[in-house]
Amino acid sequence: MKMIGALLKQLKISCEDTSPLISESMDHRISLGKKLRIKIHLAICGACQCYKTQLDIIKTLARKLGAEDSDLKNEVSLRPELKYKIKHSLKTNS
């Protein structure tokens, strides 16, 4: 029983320590230990649960916007004469 208590004490981390781990876990693979710390903390902290939900929403919206932007790139292009004028203007003004 003491061993379990010691383990839980080591895994217990603050919101200040957990929030960067949550963000990191969305961008990179993280160790099992970090995953456990996040899960345990999220089980007891409503504020960090909300923070993770907000990050999930932001990530989803960013992906959708990125997909929309890539679709627009295929649809929108400058006429060759406009491209030439812009390049020429940049060369003469720099």
WOJOLIN-V472868 format. One record per run of one state. SS is the DSSP state (H for helix, E for strand, - for the rest). FROM is the first residue (numbers start at 1). TO is the last residue. Records with the same first field share a line. If there is no record, write none. Layout:
BEGIN
SS=FROM-TO  FROM-TO
END
This chain:
BEGIN
-=1-1  12-14  28-31  45-45  76-79  94-94
H=2-11  15-27  32-44  46-75  80-93
END
